[in-house]
Amino acid sequence: MRGKRTVALAMVAVVTAVAPAAASAKDLIGSGSIAAQPVLEALFKAYEKKHHSINFIYTANGGNAGVADVQQGRSMFAGQARPPLPSDAGTTYVKMYLDGLCIDVNPANSLGNITIPTLRNIYQQNPPITSWGDVPGSNRSSTIDPVGRDTNGGTYNFFLQAVLNNDPPGSQVNAVTSDGLVIQAVKNDDDAIGYAGLAWQDSSVKTVKLNGIPCAPSKIKNLRYPLSRFIWLVLPTDSPNVSVQKFADWARTDKKAGKIIAKAGGVPAFNK
């Protein structure tokens, strides 16, 4: 679950774009969430072993981009790391499992806990906290290098809503295209701070508590961790693919699927 991931995995998955109409009957074409990618791919692999006629093709291009793909008929489903928005017209959201958006710093930083108001002040526009010397618990006095997600990601909107009160982040934030690249940036910069999904956490960064609560499965499962969230599967409201619906039902409720979710870095919410 928490093994170090390669830069290749951190980058957006490169998959040949194929329109649903041109795909074979067994191909289930999806796109979207990078935060959910490790868990979804583990579920896809297990489901393909159970159903040999099914083949998943998933492009991890960000949850918001994936929803747009569903709306425009390019994808049969999308992974998404934020709740529905009014702009998601024509889609249906299905809760799949729980995730936590973890806050990470470089191991050189002694910070062990941060509050949401302090985190907001680091990422906000006017005026941001720019020095680690103004963050309680840090042993540093250098300039903070905040790292975040680009607007293609549903994680961007989730952070915007849950931390920034829907105010856009400041120009000091380095916006990157995947959770893996956030982890990479924090690993390589003693002064960085970033946020990434639970499945992307590894030993190259230090995950800090938020409001005194760790980003851990036990705290996410009972929604005590402040940035707990659902990962969703997004389907077209009109004529959703039956095979995708069957996969969603299996992934949400099957006991073995729950074990796969947990091993891949998610937190089962419905699996019994």
N, C-alpha and C positions, 0 to 999 in steps of 0.2 A: 504493500500500500504506500509506504513512505520511502521506497528506494529511490535513489537519485535518478532523475530522468535525463536523457540526453537532450542536447540542443535540438536535435531533429524532432523529438517528440514535443518539445516546447514550441516549435514553430507550427503554424497552421498546417493541418494535414493537406497534402497535395493529392487530390483525387480528380480524375478526369470528369469534367462536367457532362452529365448525360441527362437529357430531358426525360421525364417519366414516360412520355409517349414512345420514346425510342428504346427504352429499356426492355429487357426480357421480362416475362411475367414473374419470375422468381426474385428479381431485383427490387429491394425496398430502399428507395433513395431518400436520404435525409441530409440535413445540414444544421449548423447552429453552434450551440454552446461548446466553448473550449474548456470551461470549468468542469463540465460534465463528461468530457471526452473519455478520460480513463475508465470511468464506471460504465458508460454506455458501450464502449468497445468491448469490455469484458462481458457484458450482458449479450451483445450481438454474437460474440464468439460462442457462448454457451447455447444460445437459442439456435444457431446454425447447426450445432452438433445434434440437437434434438429434432430439427426439421431440415433435412438435407436439401429440400427444394428451395429454401430461403437463402438469400444472399444480401447482406446489408452493404450499402455504399454510403459512407458518411463523410461529409466535408465539414471540418471544424473551422468555420469562418466567423464565429461569433453569434450569440443568441439572437440579436436584433437582425443580423443579416439572414439568419436561418428562417425567422418568422416571415421576412420579406420574400424569401424563396417559396415558402408555403403559400403565401398570398398570391404570388404570381405564377404558381403552378410548376415551379422548377423542382420542388421537393415534396415528397409525400408526408414528411414530418420534420419537425425541428426540435432540437434540444434547447432549453431556455433556463436561465438562472435568475430570472426576475418574474414577479407576478404580471398578469395581463395589464396592458395599457389601452386607452381608447384607440390608439393607432393600429391595434392588432385586429381590426375588423375582419370578419370572415374566418376567424380561427377559433378553435376550442382548446383550452389548456387542461392538461391532465397531470395531477400531482404524481410524481414517480417515487422520489425518496428525498431525504433531508441532506443538507450540506451546511457547512459553515464557511463564511468568508473570513479567513484568518489574517491577522496582522503580523507582518514579518519585518525583522531588522537584521542587520549583519551581526554575526556572532561577536564581533569586536565591540558591540554596543552592550552596555550593562543593563539596558532597559528591560524590565521584567513585566511591566504593566503599563497600560496607557488608558486614559478615559476617552469616551467618545467626544466630549467637548475639545479635548486637546488634539485628538486626531482630526476633528473638523477644522481646527485652527491651522493645522499644518497644511491641509489640502485646499483651504478656502482662498478666495481672491483678495479680500480687503479687510484688514491687512493680515497676511499669513504669519504664523510663527516660522521663522527662518533659521533659528539657531537651536542646536541640541541643548545648549546651556539653559534654554527656557523650558525644557521638558523634564519634569521631575523623574529621577531614577536613571537618567543617562549619564555616563561618565565622559561625555564629549561636549565640546563647546564650538564645534565646527558647524558649517552650514548644512542644513537638512536637505537631502535629495529625495523628495517624494516621487514614487513611481505608481502609476495607475493604469487602468485599461482604457482603450480607445472606444469610441462611441458605437462601434459594431457589436460590442459585447453587452449582453444583458447584465453582466457584472457591473459595468459602468453605471447603468441605471439603478441597480440595486444600491450601490455605494452612494450614488447621488441622492436617493430617497432616504436611506437609513442613516447616513452620516452627515451629508451636506445640506439637508433640508431643501433639496431640489435646486440649490444654487450651483451653477457650474464650477468646476475646479479652477484654480488659478493657473496662470501661464507657467508657474514654477514646476508644475507636475509633468513628469516625463510619461506620456501616454504610449503604451506599447500594445501589441496586437494579440497577446496571449498570456495566460497565467504563467506558463513556463518561462516566458521572457521577463515577467515580473520577478520570479524567483532568481533568474540568472542575474538581473540587474542588482538585486539586493545582495546576492552572493559576492558580486564583484566590486561593491562599493561600501566601505565602512560607514558611510554617512547616509545610506539609503534607508527608506522605509517603504513598504509596499503591502498590497493585499492580494490574496489568491485563495482559490477554493481548497477545501480540506484535502482532496485527492492529490493535490500538487505539492503538498508540504514534504520537505526532506531535510536531512541533517546539514545541508549546506547553508541554511538560514536558521534564525532563531524566531520561533513563534511566541509572541508575547500575549499575556492575558489582556482582556479588554474589560474594563470596569471590574477588574479583579477576578474574572471568570475565564478559564482556559478554553481555547478552541479545540475541544475534545469531543469525541462521539457521545460520551455520557451526558455532557452538558448541551449538546446539540439536540439529542433525542428528546429531552424534556423542554427544549426551547429556552433554556436558561442562558445560553450563550447569546449575547446581544445581537450578533449578526448571523443567527441561524436563519436558514431559508430553505424553501423547497426547490428541487430541480423538477422542471416540467417537461412533458412531451407535448408539442403543439401540433395539432392536426387541422386540416381544413374542415370547417363546419359542414359544408356541403360535400357529400360523397367521400368521406374518409376511407382510406384503404382498409379493407377488412383484415388483411394479414398484419398490418401495423397495429390495429386495435387489439388483435389477439396477442401480439408481442407485449403490448403495454399492460394488458391484464395479467399475463404471466409474470412480467418483471415486477409488478406492483404487489402481487399476492403470493407467489410461489415461495415456499420455504427455502429451497435451494437457491433461488434467485436472490433472496435476502442475504444469504451467505456470500454470494458473489459480489453484491453491492458493498457489503462491509469490507471484504478483502480488497476490493479495488479502491477504497477510500471514501465511500459514501456511508450514509446512516439509514438503514432500512426504517421505513415509517409505517408500512402496512403489512409487510410479510409476516405470516404466522407459521 
